[in-house]
């Protein structure tokens, strides 16, 4: 316990005696100091004593895409923990092929009396979907925040990664390594993130290489390992020496396809992912990827929703976060005989 007290005291910038007074509910501690100690306690993952816990403020719906993709549990973890700090309990609803659909989950959450809903990569990202489902929620006064996907038809806060900029980063990196035949493995064309990634890829190829005829180097499949594998086979048939993938799962499939053809990553073909999902630094080879700022996006999403619930209001626009290129070992210089 003394070690824990010392850690918390150092994090909060106070003495161990002050930490002890806060934990034991003693008087004589300034509110700001008490809050600093509580935040330090949270940062170490220690459970708050009952007297320091936030009263339960209500339920928040959290509808996320298929949890088999590790990026979605990453979003859910940050959102759930942040809501808990503010006294809310997240009701997690995970979408999966053949499972309960988004509309049924929404009805279920409304029956539970949730104070708001956060949607992560839901139907708001499908350009062909009926977005009236979200307008009906806002019309009834329910606060909602939508992550990754945008439509001007819905008057709400959207939180997105810069999908277009992510592919520009990937293309720029590969061009610097000498690649010219760079392919794009991406999902179905109707999804907003796909549309934006494709735009970024086209812009990167035009700006960096002066190449505008790239249709043969774009493979649309699905956001899975199998989809990445199928897309990579198509791109390898078009003699691509590098592949930009729309997700880390697709990148894993692309690496598999490269190896099935007796080629090596990155000696023969370079592969770039997107998301920087957990454990991508530990696959073989460690994946070069464009990191989606999950924590920052999740924190802003929660803050925006709570502001709406509390009547403060949040900007009803799209908040776009810049991604970051993470260079590991799945990319390398173009092979001399492939130039």
Beta strands, then each sheet from edge to edge (+ up, - down):
strand 1: 58-64
strand 2: 88-94
strand 3: 116-120
strand 4: 143-147
strand 5: 157-161
strand 6: 182-186
strand 7: 218-220
strand 8: 242-245
strand 9: 270-275
strand 10: 288-291
strand 11: 318-321
strand 12: 324-326
sheet 1: 2+ 1+ 3+ 4+ 5+ 11+
sheet 2: 7+ 6+ 8+ 9+ 10+ 12-
end
